[in-house]
Amino acid sequence: RGVMSFDLVSTFVTQSSLGCSQLLSCTSRHAAAPLQGNTVCVWDLQSTDTDRQLLTLTGHRGKVTALRFNTSSSTDHCLLTTACHSYIIVWDVEVCQTARLAGENVRSTVVCKSPPGEVTSLTLSPDDMLVAACCHNTVHILTARYECVLAELKGHSSTVRAVEFHTTDYNIVISVSDDRTFKLWNIKESEMLYTSSIISASPFVSLAVSDTLQQFCVGALDGILRVYDLTPDSMYECLHTVNVNKIFTKQQQGGEGCEGEEVVLETGASLQTLHYCCINTQQHTTVVGELLTLCPVLCVGCVTGVVVLNAQSLDCLNILPLPGRVSGGMYPLPVPGPFSFCVDYNSHTLWCVFGGMFDGKVFTITSPLIDTPAPPSNGEGDDSHYQPVFSVLSSAPALSSSFLKSTVTIKPSQNNKLNKGQRPRGGKQTVANKPLTFHNKIKSSGYSQSPQRALFTPQTQHNPAPQRRGAAAPSQTKRTEVYPTEGPPPESLSHRVTVSVKRTAVQCVQFSPSGRQLACGLSDQTVLLYTPPYSEQGRDPQAFIGHNGSVSCVRFSADSMNLITSSVDGTARVWRKGCADPLLTVSSTTSSADKTKLFGSSVKHTQFYYIDKFILLTSANTLYIYKYNIETGTIDEVKRYLSKNIYKVVKTFESFSCQEMTAMSAANSLHSYIVMCANSNRSVDVYDMNVGKVFHSYQDAHTRPVHCLQQNLGSSSCEQPAEGFDLFVTAAVTDGIKLWDLRTSRCVCRYDGHMNRSVPVGVTFSPCGRYLAAGAEDMCAYLYDIRSSSYISKLSAHSDTVMDVAFNPSQPQLVTGTLSGQLSFFSPP
């Protein structure tokens, strides 16, 4: 916030008071305002030639009540539309300027001679063919080339304050009114397509439509900004809600006000003007590149000042309280009246023209449009030669003093130290390590096998077809060697699997890196490990039983051999396929030898780290990092309790500003120094494990504590650009999902289309990095394209709240887990 500054460019004095009506408009070159009631003045914003700075347009017989440039025009003509009680006139500014310099009469096109009342708002279609005028509670559609009324749209019960054309379908217009509703109209049929319910307690006064994000926003008199979805078949759902008054209040409390001025806020400041603009800083060839290079901006002009928001994340980029001062101004700026915004795409500059509320002065201020926040700082490190890490992909070797170079040292036992034939001290012969009774291995009595989790199923196929020798077993879904990056998302239900006979909630699901195993943690203290084919007729899952509480997290190792789980019982356990007992149980805060210092609370999250070299674990407000050793080879069932697997803590990070770490994420498939932790104080800390310190912290990442934190780690079956690994998402109850860029430490996009009011549901990236999957409380799962704030698919084939979601890293497949104990598998259509 505050990375862009406003500069005062010029001041223009009119001879009439502008008030709060829409009596200002500008483009990247021209600005227009009424000069003497019925006269309109047009001046050049950028030209230094005094002969071209002023153009007077006369022709109205009454007071000008509204004017508008074709700011969203797809043509090169600069058209200005003005209105009074007698006429609505369209002016070609370039033609008028040429005629004035040649000494000829300035000509215009009259499109309506007698409007039925005072025109409160005007707009031109993007192709400059149509004009929409608001008169009382009616929207009039006129042609811009000759005098003709095409349609009269009636349906509002009060004065229409703003109207805009659809950016792609010019036959659709959107209007807002004092009746606190918005409506969509079809011009050809002169019919209403959609009408909203009464949404706000305050009237709607402003409207803007985005041409890149397929959304529109509505501003109310009480300072509330609402963003709605404009994609086809979206039913125009509300995506975001922003209280602009809180932005000014937070800015004032933070001490970021203007120099020497005390900011006085007005409760319920009216959002008078809204404007979308977008800058593409460079050419992009990938989905991630397109997301990171586009700079959509939403400009808001209100009584208390100017706010520039990131249109995708709705984060505040810049703020100018008014009345106040800007650089280049010799005197304070007054209380603002009408606003107008435009963009100079050559210099990537935002122009803001506004007039005083009680005088005839017009001020022009500029600001750089491209948001360039400073990269996160690393803090004070012990090694002055070490450069801060701003990416998940490490580019420098580990420091010599880093704990990442620590290893586990195994002390040999006393029996291993004896030479062949040498007797131990005391002269006694040791007992041979052999079975005492059967002289061979004892067959297991069945306790190591998974318990029966389904009732008896009769065998219906008595004469199975013989399988050709050497032929592969038929798989349920065709496995691909390379994950498709351009295909459709998995949104078609293929089958379901019930995890238990009794109703048992699925807390978490996770695919192995190879995609050939699926683990899910249940609320009945059990972990299930599935192998393909994932269906009711497939193989029975292996059950890992050992936790004394609900399983909170499951993660695979990088080689897909081991599985680590955490539980509310205060332990983390490492399992292996085919072994019923855990290979390692982490229950101590120090080492496996110290059984006295146990965790004081539940273990929320755990995972392998640094290509299975370490174990990360969070409990309460502390992050623990363990080095460990697990013996390889076959495990003897008789001596399975005589385990030599050990662990020892190498580093701990305690966050004193919070009570609990609510989420954690780190890359295990590569050597990365980045570990992220979300805290209960709504912040997200990013650790640089090479130096063992926090190098950046995202304060107030959400309005609620973050319950899900996921990095875009990709897959070995799919290629991604390097900048894609620096993306991560956070989710919080009632605050949606936010997409962040680690290199610039800013929120890139926001997703609020799913329902999440009380339950901490899961979010994950697809292996190709194009999609996001999220659980929801309305018995649906949602798929998002990371470039759009609205969801692209709603997966409704569920019977309860979707708790967690997971993508298969080797093929386009999505699995969801619900509170009712069902796993649903989705594939591309």
Secondary structure, 3 states (H helix, E strand, C coil): CCCCCCEEEEEEECCCCCCCCCCCEECCCEEEEECCCCCEEEEECCCCCHHHCCEEECCCCCCCCEEEECCCCCCCCCEEEEECCCCEEEEEHHHHHHHHHCCCCCCCEEEECCCCCCEEEEEECCCCCEEEEEECCEEEEEECCCCCEEEEEECCCCCEEEEEECCCCCCEEEEEECCCCEEEEECCCCEEEEECCCCCCCCEEEEEECCCCCEEEEEECCCEEEEEECCCCCCCCEEEEEEHHHHHHHHHHCCCCCCCCCCCCCCCCCEEEEEEEEEECCCCCCHHHHHHHEEEEEEEEECCEEEEEECCCCCEEEEEECCECCECCCCCECCEEEEEEEEECCCCEEEEEEEECCCCEEEEEEEECCCCCCCCCCCCCCCCCCCCCCCCCCCCCCCCCCHHHCCCCCCCCHHHHCCCCCCCCCCCCCCCCCCCCCCCCCCCCCCCCCCCCCCCCCCCCCCCCCCCCCCCCCCCCCCCCCCCCCCCCCCEEEEEEECCCCCCCEEEEEECCCCCCEEEEECCCEEEEECCCCCCCCCCCEEEECCCCCEEEEEECCCCCEEEEEECCCCEEEEECCCCCCCEEECECCECCCCCCECCCCEEEEEEECCCCEEEEEECCEEEEEEEECCCCCCCCCCCCCCCCEEEEEEEEECCCCCCEEEEEECCCCCCCEEEEEECCCCEEEEECCCCEEEEEECCCCCCCEEEEEECCCECCECCCHHHHHEEEEEECCCEEEEEECCCCEEEEEECCCCCCCCCCCEEECCCCCEEEEECCCCCEEEEECCCCCEEEEECCCCCCEEEEEECCCCCCEEEEECCCEEEEEECC
